[in-house]
Amino acid sequence: MTSGKLRSKPSTIDIHRMIKTKYASCWGLQVKTPTKVNVAKVGAMNWRKLFPTVTTNLLKPMMILDREKKAPKLVIPDLDLRRMVNDDNIFRQNFCIRSYEIGPDRTATVETLMNLFQETNAIHLKTFGFIDEDFSSAEMSEKNITWVMVKMQMIVDRYPTWGDIVQINTWKSAYGKNGGRSNFILCDAKTSEILGRASSFWVMMNRKTRKLSKFPNEIQAKKEKYFVNTPPIVEQDTVTWSKRDATTEDHICKGLLPRWSDLDFNQHVNNVKYIGWILESVPKTILENYEIDNITLEYYRECTKDNVVQSVTSILANHNGEIADDGVVHCQHLLQFEISGGDIMKARTRWRPKYRKSEAARAFVN
């Protein structure tokens, strides 16, 4: 934690007591049946013969205006999209899981959850005045510094599905002397069930020198005002990288190229894209039969549109050189520049077996 004095805040947060969401279906729209109109002929065309089931009446302009005034408006229910709660210490954002954000398993993907966390974090920082349109505050822009994520940890208890309304609660804490930590809790907005937890760690970097920078005085003052003195919602992963040896099995995917849509406003590959790249080297049998329930990402270097990347996945084994039989698979991942070999990111994942309806049906029959 930072050595600077922070205002006294509770050391723990009871998320279930904070969550008091009034849920409303986003499909609850009121639609009035259109009024039928009747026109016998339009010019030389007899529309009654072409469409005998349609009968119409010509309406005076004033009658149309009157009906428009009386007709109900199509109003999307208030989903409590965003607001500050818990004495303005916690920022709350609601999202609807859309059809293109789910994967083959009909649930939201890891990349989708990562995107939701990043979006909530950006809006929260903008609310505080830590960033603006170019993701740097005025004070930061003057000193050519910006925020850089160095680590991300996420635990998923259950993946939401298409149409689910999810709620993300986030708050900020200090990370060392010159960094910040964002804590996230992902909930079902209807039931308040906790679906996942995450913590991301940020530092400040000089845009010109690409070296770490200290907090400006103005940012330091905001940090002491808005940061909450609590431990991370996810216990920090301090496991060291395991060297590849006879007890690991490597899978390599080469020739990964960034697309234009993968770049952010700094012309660097977006952090979420890295997750897709590490999954490129995961064996198909794992992707089809397991799902990630714990992931840790550590970022080392930036990647641009001209870089060629290779992804390496190592399946960790026990001391006998065999995969553990507890139904869980542990992997470690490495993203590298294919030509120079420099490390871009390291990651660790834990995979649990997917729940299958067919297995449940067999268990029920037996």
C-alpha positions as CSV (number, residue, x, y, z in Angstrom):
1,M,0.0,0.0,0.0
2,T,1.1,3.6,-0.4
3,S,3.0,5.4,2.3
4,G,0.8,8.5,1.9
5,K,-2.1,9.1,4.3
6,L,-5.4,8.0,3.1
7,R,-8.6,8.9,4.7
8,S,-10.1,6.3,7.1
9,K,-12.2,3.8,5.2
10,P,-13.6,0.4,6.2
11,S,-11.1,-2.5,5.6
12,T,-13.8,-4.8,4.1
13,I,-16.8,-4.3,1.8
14,D,-19.9,-6.3,2.2
15,I,-20.9,-6.4,-1.5
16,H,-24.2,-8.2,-0.9
17,R,-25.4,-5.6,1.5
18,M,-24.5,-2.9,-1.0
19,I,-26.4,-4.5,-3.9
20,K,-30.0,-3.3,-3.9
21,T,-30.8,-3.4,-7.6
22,K,-34.3,-3.0,-9.0
23,Y,-34.3,-5.3,-12.0
24,A,-36.4,-4.7,-15.1
25,S,-36.3,-6.7,-18.2
26,C,-34.8,-4.8,-21.2
27,W,-37.4,-6.4,-23.4
28,G,-40.4,-4.9,-21.6
29,L,-41.5,-2.6,-24.4
30,Q,-45.1,-1.6,-24.9
31,V,-46.2,-1.7,-28.5
32,K,-49.7,-0.6,-29.6
33,T,-51.3,-2.4,-32.6
34,P,-51.1,-0.1,-35.7
35,T,-54.4,1.5,-36.7
36,K,-55.6,0.1,-40.0
37,V,-56.1,2.6,-42.9
38,N,-58.3,2.2,-45.9
39,V,-57.7,3.7,-49.4
40,A,-59.7,2.2,-52.2
41,K,-57.5,3.4,-55.0
42,V,-54.2,5.2,-55.4
43,G,-54.0,6.6,-58.9
44,A,-54.9,3.8,-61.3
45,M,-53.8,1.0,-58.9
46,N,-56.6,-0.8,-57.0
47,W,-54.7,-1.8,-53.8
48,R,-57.9,-3.5,-52.5
49,K,-57.6,-6.2,-55.1
50,L,-53.9,-6.7,-54.4
51,F,-54.2,-6.8,-50.6
52,P,-57.9,-7.8,-49.9
53,T,-57.2,-8.2,-46.2
54,V,-56.1,-4.5,-45.7
55,T,-58.9,-2.0,-45.2
56,T,-58.0,1.7,-44.8
57,N,-59.4,5.1,-44.1
58,L,-58.0,8.5,-45.0
59,L,-57.4,10.4,-41.8
60,K,-57.4,14.2,-41.5
61,P,-54.0,15.6,-40.5
62,M,-55.3,16.9,-37.1
63,M,-56.7,13.4,-36.3
64,I,-53.3,11.9,-36.9
65,L,-51.6,14.4,-34.6
66,D,-54.2,13.7,-31.9
67,R,-53.5,9.9,-32.2
68,E,-49.8,10.5,-32.0
69,K,-50.3,12.4,-28.7
70,K,-52.3,9.6,-27.2
71,A,-50.1,6.8,-28.4
72,P,-47.8,5.3,-25.7
73,K,-44.1,6.0,-26.2
74,L,-41.6,3.2,-26.5
75,V,-39.5,3.5,-23.4
76,I,-36.6,1.2,-22.5
77,P,-36.8,0.5,-18.7
78,D,-34.2,2.2,-16.5
79,L,-31.6,-0.5,-15.9
80,D,-29.7,1.6,-13.3
81,L,-26.8,1.8,-15.8
82,R,-24.3,3.7,-13.7
83,R,-24.1,5.5,-10.4
84,M,-21.9,5.9,-7.3
85,V,-22.9,4.0,-4.1
86,N,-21.6,3.4,-0.6
87,D,-20.8,7.1,0.2
88,D,-19.5,7.5,-3.4
89,N,-16.7,5.0,-2.8
90,I,-17.9,2.4,-5.2
91,F,-18.9,2.8,-8.8
92,R,-21.6,0.6,-10.2
93,Q,-22.2,-0.1,-13.9
94,N,-24.8,-2.4,-15.5
95,F,-24.4,-4.2,-18.8
96,C,-26.5,-6.5,-21.0
97,I,-24.7,-9.5,-22.4
98,R,-25.2,-9.3,-26.2
99,S,-25.4,-12.1,-28.7
100,Y,-22.0,-11.4,-30.3
101,E,-20.3,-11.5,-26.8
102,I,-20.9,-15.2,-26.2
103,G,-18.9,-18.1,-27.5
104,P,-19.6,-21.7,-28.7
105,D,-20.6,-22.6,-25.1
106,R,-23.4,-20.0,-25.2
107,T,-21.8,-18.1,-22.4
108,A,-19.9,-14.9,-22.3
109,T,-16.2,-15.3,-23.1
110,V,-13.2,-14.4,-21.0
111,E,-12.5,-11.6,-23.5
112,T,-16.0,-10.3,-22.9
113,L,-15.6,-10.1,-19.2
114,M,-12.2,-8.4,-19.6
115,N,-13.7,-5.8,-21.9
116,L,-16.5,-5.1,-19.4
117,F,-14.0,-4.7,-16.6
118,Q,-11.9,-2.3,-18.7
119,E,-14.9,-0.3,-19.7
120,T,-16.1,0.1,-16.2
121,N,-12.7,1.0,-15.0
122,A,-12.3,3.7,-17.7
123,I,-15.7,5.3,-16.9
124,H,-14.9,5.3,-13.2
125,L,-11.5,7.0,-13.7
126,K,-13.2,9.5,-15.9
127,T,-15.8,10.2,-13.2
128,F,-13.0,11.0,-10.8
129,G,-11.1,13.2,-13.3
130,F,-8.2,10.8,-13.6
131,I,-8.6,10.5,-17.4
132,D,-10.4,12.3,-20.2
133,E,-10.9,11.6,-23.9
134,D,-7.3,10.6,-24.6
135,F,-7.2,8.5,-21.4
136,S,-5.0,11.1,-19.6
137,S,-6.1,14.0,-17.4
138,A,-5.0,17.5,-18.2
139,E,-2.3,17.3,-15.5
140,M,-1.0,14.0,-16.9
141,S,-1.0,15.3,-20.5
142,E,1.1,18.3,-19.5
143,K,3.7,15.9,-18.1
144,N,3.4,13.4,-20.9
145,I,2.4,10.5,-18.6
146,T,-0.4,8.0,-18.9
147,W,-1.8,4.9,-17.1
148,V,-0.4,1.5,-18.0
149,M,-1.8,-1.9,-16.8
150,V,0.9,-4.2,-15.6
151,K,-1.2,-7.1,-14.1
152,M,-4.7,-8.5,-14.2
153,Q,-6.2,-11.3,-12.1
154,M,-9.6,-12.7,-12.6
155,I,-11.7,-15.5,-11.0
156,V,-14.9,-16.6,-12.6
157,D,-17.5,-18.6,-10.6
158,R,-20.1,-18.7,-13.4
159,Y,-20.2,-17.2,-16.9
160,P,-23.3,-15.1,-17.7
161,T,-25.3,-16.0,-20.8
162,W,-26.9,-14.1,-23.7
163,G,-29.5,-11.5,-22.4
164,D,-28.3,-11.5,-18.8
165,I,-28.0,-8.2,-17.1
166,V,-24.8,-8.1,-15.1
167,Q,-23.6,-5.6,-12.6
168,I,-20.0,-4.6,-12.0
169,N,-19.0,-2.8,-8.7
170,T,-15.5,-1.3,-8.7
171,W,-13.4,0.8,-6.3
172,K,-9.8,2.0,-6.4
173,S,-7.0,1.4,-4.0
174,A,-3.3,2.3,-3.8
175,Y,-0.7,-0.1,-5.3
176,G,2.8,0.7,-4.1
177,K,3.9,4.3,-4.1
178,N,3.2,5.1,-7.7
179,G,0.4,2.8,-8.8
180,G,-3.3,2.1,-8.4
181,R,-5.4,-1.0,-8.1
182,S,-8.9,-1.5,-9.5
183,N,-11.1,-4.0,-7.7
184,F,-14.2,-5.5,-9.5
185,I,-17.1,-7.7,-8.4
186,L,-19.3,-9.1,-11.2
187,C,-22.9,-9.9,-10.1
188,D,-26.1,-11.0,-11.6
189,A,-28.2,-7.8,-11.5
190,K,-31.4,-9.7,-10.9
191,T,-30.3,-12.1,-8.1
192,S,-27.2,-10.3,-6.8
193,E,-25.3,-13.7,-7.2
194,I,-21.6,-13.0,-7.4
195,L,-20.3,-14.4,-10.7
196,G,-16.7,-13.4,-10.6
197,R,-14.0,-11.1,-9.0
198,A,-11.0,-9.3,-10.5
199,S,-8.2,-7.0,-9.6
200,S,-6.1,-5.0,-12.1
201,F,-2.9,-3.2,-11.2
202,W,-1.8,0.1,-12.9
203,V,1.3,2.4,-12.9
204,M,2.1,5.6,-14.6
205,M,4.5,5.8,-17.5
206,N,6.1,8.6,-19.4
207,R,4.9,8.6,-23.0
208,K,8.2,9.8,-24.4
209,T,10.8,7.8,-22.4
210,R,8.4,4.8,-21.9
211,K,9.7,4.6,-18.3
212,L,7.7,4.5,-15.0
213,S,6.7,7.9,-13.6
214,K,5.7,9.2,-10.2
215,F,2.3,10.6,-9.4
216,P,2.0,14.4,-10.1
217,N,0.9,16.4,-7.1
218,E,-2.5,17.0,-8.5
219,I,-3.1,13.2,-9.1
220,Q,-1.7,12.5,-5.7
221,A,-4.3,14.8,-4.1
222,K,-7.1,13.0,-6.1
223,K,-5.7,9.6,-5.1
224,E,-5.9,10.4,-1.4
225,K,-9.4,11.7,-1.8
226,Y,-10.9,8.9,-3.9
227,F,-8.8,5.8,-3.2
228,V,-10.2,3.3,-0.6
229,N,-7.9,1.6,1.9
230,T,-8.9,-2.0,1.4
231,P,-7.0,-5.2,0.4
232,P,-7.4,-6.5,-3.2
233,I,-10.6,-8.4,-3.9
234,V,-8.5,-11.2,-5.4
235,E,-5.5,-12.3,-3.4
236,Q,-2.4,-11.3,-5.4
237,D,-0.8,-14.1,-7.3
238,T,2.9,-14.3,-6.5
239,V,3.6,-17.7,-8.1
240,T,6.9,-17.6,-10.1
241,W,7.1,-18.7,-13.7
242,S,7.8,-22.4,-13.9
243,K,10.7,-23.3,-16.2
244,R,9.8,-25.6,-19.1
245,D,11.2,-29.1,-18.5
246,A,10.3,-32.7,-18.9
247,T,7.2,-32.2,-16.8
248,T,5.7,-29.7,-19.2
249,E,4.1,-30.1,-22.6
250,D,4.5,-27.1,-25.0
251,H,2.1,-26.1,-27.7
252,I,3.2,-23.2,-30.0
253,C,1.3,-21.1,-32.4
254,K,3.4,-18.8,-34.7
255,G,2.7,-16.0,-37.1
256,L,0.1,-14.1,-35.1
257,L,-0.4,-10.6,-36.6
258,P,-2.2,-7.6,-35.1
259,R,-5.1,-6.3,-37.1
260,W,-6.0,-2.6,-37.4
261,S,-9.0,-3.2,-35.2
262,D,-6.8,-4.7,-32.5
263,L,-5.0,-1.4,-31.9
264,D,-6.0,1.3,-29.3
265,F,-5.7,5.1,-29.7
266,N,-1.9,4.8,-28.9
267,Q,-1.4,2.5,-31.9
268,H,-0.7,-0.4,-29.5
269,V,-2.4,-3.8,-29.3
270,N,-5.3,-3.7,-26.8
271,N,-4.8,-5.6,-23.6
272,V,-7.8,-7.9,-24.3
273,K,-6.4,-9.1,-27.6
274,Y,-3.6,-10.8,-25.7
275,I,-6.1,-13.2,-24.1
276,G,-7.2,-14.3,-27.6
277,W,-3.6,-14.9,-28.6
278,I,-2.7,-17.1,-25.6
279,L,-5.8,-19.2,-26.4
280,E,-4.5,-19.8,-29.9
281,S,-1.9,-22.2,-28.6
282,V,-4.2,-24.0,-26.1
283,P,-5.0,-27.6,-27.3
284,K,-8.4,-28.1,-28.8
285,T,-9.3,-30.8,-26.3
286,I,-8.9,-28.3,-23.4
287,L,-10.9,-25.6,-25.1
288,E,-13.8,-28.0,-25.8
289,N,-13.9,-29.7,-22.5
290,Y,-12.7,-27.2,-19.9
291,E,-13.3,-23.5,-19.1
292,I,-11.1,-20.9,-17.4
293,D,-12.0,-20.3,-13.7
294,N,-8.8,-18.4,-12.8
295,I,-6.4,-16.3,-14.9
296,T,-3.5,-14.1,-14.2
297,L,-2.0,-11.8,-16.8
298,E,1.4,-10.0,-16.5
299,Y,2.3,-7.4,-19.1
300,Y,5.9,-6.7,-20.0
301,R,6.2,-5.0,-23.3
302,E,4.0,-3.1,-25.8
303,C,3.0,-4.7,-29.1
304,T,2.4,-2.6,-32.3
305,K,0.9,-3.3,-35.7
306,D,4.3,-4.3,-37.2
307,N,5.1,-7.0,-34.7
308,V,4.8,-10.7,-35.4
309,V,3.9,-12.7,-32.3
310,Q,4.1,-16.3,-31.2
311,S,2.0,-17.9,-28.5
312,V,3.3,-20.7,-26.3
313,T,1.2,-22.8,-23.9
314,S,2.8,-25.2,-21.4
315,I,0.5,-27.7,-19.7
316,L,1.8,-28.2,-16.2
317,A,2.2,-31.7,-14.8
318,N,2.9,-33.1,-11.4
319,H,6.2,-34.5,-10.2
320,N,5.5,-37.8,-12.0
321,G,5.2,-36.0,-15.3
322,E,1.4,-36.6,-15.5
323,I,-1.6,-34.3,-15.5
324,A,-3.2,-34.1,-12.1
325,D,-6.3,-36.3,-11.7
326,D,-8.4,-33.7,-9.7
327,G,-10.3,-32.7,-12.9
328,V,-8.4,-29.3,-13.1
329,V,-5.8,-28.4,-15.7
330,H,-3.1,-25.8,-15.0
331,C,-1.4,-24.0,-17.9
332,Q,1.1,-21.2,-18.2
333,H,1.4,-19.1,-21.3
334,L,4.0,-16.9,-23.0
335,L,3.6,-14.3,-25.7
336,Q,6.8,-13.4,-27.5
337,F,8.0,-11.4,-30.5
338,E,8.6,-14.1,-33.0
339,I,11.8,-12.6,-34.5
340,S,13.6,-11.1,-31.5
341,G,12.1,-13.5,-28.9
342,G,11.4,-10.8,-26.3
343,D,8.6,-11.5,-23.9
344,I,5.4,-9.5,-24.3
345,M,3.2,-11.1,-21.6
346,K,3.2,-14.1,-19.3
347,A,0.0,-15.7,-18.0
348,R,-1.3,-18.5,-15.9
349,T,-4.7,-20.2,-16.2
350,R,-6.6,-22.8,-14.3
351,W,-9.3,-24.8,-16.2
352,R,-12.2,-26.6,-14.7
353,P,-14.3,-29.2,-16.5
354,K,-17.4,-27.8,-18.3
355,Y,-20.8,-28.8,-17.0
356,R,-22.6,-30.7,-19.7
357,K,-26.3,-31.5,-19.9
358,S,-25.6,-34.9,-21.3
359,E,-23.5,-35.8,-18.2
360,A,-26.2,-34.5,-15.9
361,A,-28.8,-36.6,-17.7
362,R,-26.7,-39.8,-17.4
363,A,-26.1,-39.1,-13.7
364,F,-29.9,-38.6,-13.2
365,V,-30.7,-41.8,-14.9
366,N,-28.1,-43.8,-13.0
